[in-house]
Amino acid sequence: MTEPTQAAHLAQLNVATLLHPIDDPRIAPFVEALDPVNAAADGAPGFVWRLVGEGEADATGLRPAGEDVIVNLSVWESQEALWDFAYRSGHLEVMRRRREWFERHVEAHMVLWWVPAGHLPTVDEALDRLTELREHGPSPRAFTFAASYAATEAAPHLPPAQPAQAVLPVQAVRSPRPEPADDSAAV
């Protein structure tokens, strides 16, 4: 009898360098969009978890990649679920305005990688994957939407599954997953 394949989820990190401090009025439209976009992510099909600062609703106060760099780290059930949220929701409208708030990227700014279901990546783990992508290009350990790998290809590179509480990033808390609304509330 063969061992069942370990279930995997897709982790993603993206970084963005602010053109102005987060409290600058020129960044205000981005800041105002954070709560609605994060709420949409939290309720999106396939959403598992996102990094938030301790006692905060988002991760904009965390600056592990530099004082002017904000990070977004999340976990999804599948690549399709993340793609649908990123490119088929209100998130896309905010992304279209990114040049108003963020510097142009000169190197990879987003990385995807597979993790065992239940594993919540640390910020250090995520930044290591981004560095790996920047230095070596796409691989089953660190890839992009344009050059992606299936979970089965990444399986040899997955760390052993651990209980979610044991791997929570020090400066993060689990984002609550809302209960599904009844059909009458659907829009």
C-alpha positions as CSV (number, residue, x, y, z in Angstrom):
1,M,0.0,0.0,0.0
2,T,1.3,3.5,-0.9
3,E,1.3,6.4,1.5
4,P,-1.3,9.0,0.7
5,T,0.0,12.2,-0.8
6,Q,0.4,15.0,1.8
7,A,-2.2,17.7,1.3
8,A,-0.6,21.0,0.3
9,H,-1.7,24.7,0.3
10,L,-0.2,27.5,-1.6
11,A,1.7,30.3,0.3
12,Q,2.3,33.6,-1.3
13,L,4.4,36.6,-0.4
14,N,4.5,40.0,-2.1
15,V,6.4,43.0,-1.2
16,A,6.0,46.6,-2.3
17,T,8.2,49.7,-1.7
18,L,6.1,52.7,-0.6
19,L,6.6,56.0,-2.5
20,H,5.7,57.9,0.6
21,P,5.2,57.0,4.3
22,I,2.1,54.9,5.1
23,D,0.5,57.9,6.9
24,D,1.1,60.3,4.0
25,P,-2.1,61.6,2.4
26,R,-0.9,60.5,-1.0
27,I,-1.1,56.9,0.3
28,A,-4.5,57.4,1.9
29,P,-6.5,55.8,-1.0
30,F,-4.4,52.6,-0.6
31,V,-4.9,52.6,3.2
32,E,-8.6,53.1,2.8
33,A,-8.8,50.1,0.5
34,L,-7.0,47.8,2.9
35,D,-10.0,46.8,5.1
36,P,-12.4,46.0,2.2
37,V,-9.7,44.1,0.2
38,N,-8.7,42.1,3.3
39,A,-12.3,41.4,4.1
40,A,-12.8,40.1,0.6
41,A,-9.7,37.9,0.9
42,D,-10.9,36.6,4.3
43,G,-14.2,35.6,2.7
44,A,-12.9,34.3,-0.6
45,P,-13.3,30.7,-1.5
46,G,-10.0,28.9,-0.8
47,F,-8.6,31.5,1.7
48,V,-6.8,29.9,4.6
49,W,-4.7,32.5,6.4
50,R,-3.0,35.9,6.1
51,L,-0.3,37.7,8.1
52,V,-1.5,40.5,10.4
53,G,0.4,42.5,12.9
54,E,-0.2,41.7,16.5
55,G,-3.5,43.5,17.5
56,E,-3.8,44.9,14.0
57,A,-6.2,44.2,11.1
58,D,-3.4,44.0,8.5
59,A,0.4,43.7,8.2
60,T,1.3,47.2,7.1
61,G,3.0,47.9,10.4
62,L,5.4,45.0,10.0
63,R,8.5,46.0,8.2
64,P,10.8,42.9,8.0
65,A,12.1,43.8,4.5
66,G,12.9,47.4,5.2
67,E,11.3,50.6,6.7
68,D,9.6,51.6,3.4
69,V,8.6,48.0,2.3
70,I,5.3,46.5,3.2
71,V,4.6,42.8,3.0
72,N,1.6,40.6,2.2
73,L,1.8,37.0,3.2
74,S,-1.1,34.6,2.9
75,V,-2.0,30.9,2.4
76,W,-4.6,29.5,0.0
77,E,-6.1,26.1,-0.7
78,S,-5.0,26.2,-4.3
79,Q,-3.3,28.3,-7.0
80,E,-6.7,28.8,-8.6
81,A,-8.2,30.2,-5.5
82,L,-5.4,32.8,-5.1
83,W,-5.6,33.7,-8.8
84,D,-9.4,34.2,-8.6
85,F,-9.0,36.5,-5.7
86,A,-6.1,38.4,-7.1
87,Y,-7.4,38.9,-10.6
88,R,-11.2,38.4,-10.5
89,S,-12.3,40.4,-7.5
90,G,-12.1,44.0,-6.2
91,H,-8.5,43.4,-5.5
92,L,-7.7,43.9,-9.2
93,E,-9.0,47.5,-9.1
94,V,-6.6,48.3,-6.2
95,M,-3.7,46.6,-8.0
96,R,-4.3,48.7,-11.1
97,R,-3.6,51.8,-9.0
98,R,-0.3,50.4,-7.5
99,R,1.9,52.9,-9.4
100,E,0.3,55.7,-7.4
101,W,1.6,54.3,-4.1
102,F,4.5,51.9,-4.8
103,E,7.8,52.1,-6.7
104,R,8.2,50.1,-9.9
105,H,9.6,46.6,-9.3
106,V,13.1,46.0,-10.6
107,E,13.3,42.4,-9.4
108,A,10.8,39.7,-8.4
109,H,8.3,41.1,-5.8
110,M,6.0,38.1,-5.5
111,V,6.7,34.4,-4.8
112,L,4.6,31.4,-4.5
113,W,5.4,28.0,-2.9
114,W,3.6,25.0,-1.6
115,V,3.4,24.2,2.1
116,P,1.8,21.3,3.9
117,A,-1.8,21.9,4.8
118,G,-1.9,23.4,8.3
119,H,1.6,25.0,8.0
120,L,1.6,28.8,8.4
121,P,4.8,30.2,7.0
122,T,6.9,32.6,8.9
123,V,8.0,36.0,7.5
124,D,11.6,34.7,7.4
125,E,10.6,31.6,5.5
126,A,8.7,33.8,3.0
127,L,11.6,36.2,2.5
128,D,13.9,33.3,2.0
129,R,11.7,32.0,-0.8
130,L,11.6,35.4,-2.4
131,T,15.4,35.6,-2.3
132,E,15.6,32.1,-3.7
133,L,13.4,33.1,-6.6
134,R,15.4,36.3,-7.2
135,E,18.7,34.4,-7.2
136,H,17.8,31.2,-9.0
137,G,14.6,31.8,-10.9
138,P,11.4,29.7,-10.7
139,S,11.6,26.2,-9.2
140,P,9.3,23.9,-7.3
141,R,10.5,25.6,-4.1
142,A,9.8,29.2,-5.3
143,F,7.8,30.2,-8.3
144,T,5.3,32.7,-9.9
145,F,2.0,32.5,-11.6
146,A,3.7,32.7,-15.0
147,A,6.2,29.9,-14.2
148,S,4.3,27.7,-11.7
149,Y,4.7,24.2,-10.4
150,A,2.1,21.8,-9.1
151,A,2.0,20.7,-5.5
152,T,3.1,17.2,-6.6
153,E,6.3,18.7,-8.2
154,A,7.0,20.5,-4.9
155,A,6.2,17.5,-2.6
156,P,9.9,16.5,-2.2
157,H,10.7,20.0,-1.1
158,L,7.9,20.4,1.5
159,P,8.8,20.6,5.2
160,P,7.1,18.0,7.4
161,A,3.6,19.1,8.4
162,Q,3.4,20.7,11.9
163,P,0.5,21.9,14.0
164,A,-0.5,25.4,12.9
165,Q,0.1,26.9,16.4
166,A,3.7,25.7,16.4
167,V,4.6,27.6,13.3
168,L,2.7,30.9,13.7
169,P,5.0,33.8,13.0
170,V,6.1,35.6,16.1
171,Q,4.6,38.9,15.0
172,A,1.4,37.5,13.5
173,V,-1.9,36.2,14.5
174,R,-4.3,34.0,12.7
175,S,-6.7,36.0,10.6
176,P,-10.3,34.9,11.5
177,R,-12.1,33.0,8.8
178,P,-15.7,34.3,8.7
179,E,-18.6,31.9,8.9
180,P,-20.4,31.5,5.5
181,A,-23.4,33.7,5.2
182,D,-26.7,32.2,4.4
183,D,-27.9,32.4,0.8
184,S,-30.2,35.4,1.4
185,A,-27.1,37.6,2.2
186,A,-25.3,36.7,-1.1
187,V,-24.9,39.5,-3.6
